[in-house]
Amino acid sequence: MREREPLLFDKMVGRFLPEEEQFYLRPTIESDSLSGLLMQFEDSQIISNRRELQQSEWQDFLKVNCDRNYC
């Protein structure tokens, strides 16, 4: 779920996790090779970009609906 919907995961699950469990969600180096490290970095960048996009879309949605007095 964290990879597919990072913003939803943060809002619904991540904020309730104890700090020691949040530690295990951080990216770690699983491979000793440079290519493995680069692939892992790219994956974490994709997830981060997806979360930022979802956050931006949510803010735009709220702005439009609040302008129409739906808030």
C-alpha positions as CSV (number, residue, x, y, z in Angstrom):
1,M,0.0,0.0,0.0
2,R,2.8,2.4,0.8
3,E,4.2,2.1,-2.7
4,R,0.8,2.4,-4.5
5,E,-0.7,5.2,-2.4
6,P,2.0,6.8,-0.3
7,L,-0.1,9.8,0.8
8,L,-3.0,7.6,1.9
9,F,-0.6,5.3,3.8
10,D,0.9,8.3,5.6
11,K,-2.5,9.7,6.6
12,M,-4.2,6.4,7.5
13,V,-1.4,4.2,8.8
14,G,2.0,5.8,9.0
15,R,1.1,8.4,11.6
16,F,-0.1,5.8,14.0
17,L,3.0,3.6,13.8
18,P,5.5,3.8,16.7
19,E,8.9,5.3,15.9
20,E,10.6,1.9,15.9
21,E,8.3,0.6,13.2
22,Q,8.6,3.7,11.2
23,F,12.4,3.1,11.2
24,Y,11.8,-0.1,9.2
25,L,9.8,1.8,6.5
26,R,12.9,3.9,5.6
27,P,14.9,2.7,2.6
28,T,17.8,0.5,3.3
29,I,20.6,-0.8,1.2
30,E,19.7,-4.4,0.3
31,S,22.3,-5.0,-2.3
32,D,26.0,-4.7,-2.2
33,S,26.2,-3.8,-5.9
34,L,26.1,-0.2,-7.3
35,S,23.3,-1.1,-9.6
36,G,21.2,-2.5,-6.7
37,L,21.8,0.7,-4.8
38,L,20.8,2.9,-7.8
39,M,17.7,0.9,-8.4
40,Q,16.6,1.2,-4.8
41,F,17.3,5.0,-4.9
42,E,15.2,5.3,-8.1
43,D,12.3,3.3,-6.4
44,S,12.3,5.6,-3.4
45,Q,12.4,8.7,-5.7
46,I,9.3,7.3,-7.6
47,I,7.4,6.8,-4.3
48,S,8.4,10.3,-3.1
49,N,7.3,11.9,-6.4
50,R,4.0,10.0,-6.3
51,R,3.4,11.2,-2.8
52,E,4.1,14.8,-3.7
53,L,1.8,14.6,-6.7
54,Q,-1.0,13.1,-4.6
55,Q,-0.5,15.9,-2.0
56,S,-0.7,18.5,-4.7
57,E,-3.8,17.0,-6.3
58,W,-5.5,16.9,-2.8
59,Q,-4.6,20.5,-2.1
60,D,-6.0,21.6,-5.5
61,F,-9.2,19.6,-4.8
62,L,-9.6,21.3,-1.5
63,K,-9.0,24.7,-2.9
64,V,-11.6,24.3,-5.7
65,N,-14.2,22.8,-3.3
66,C,-13.6,25.4,-0.6
67,D,-13.9,28.2,-3.2
68,R,-17.4,26.8,-3.9
69,N,-18.2,26.9,-0.2
70,Y,-18.3,23.1,0.2
71,C,-16.0,23.3,3.2
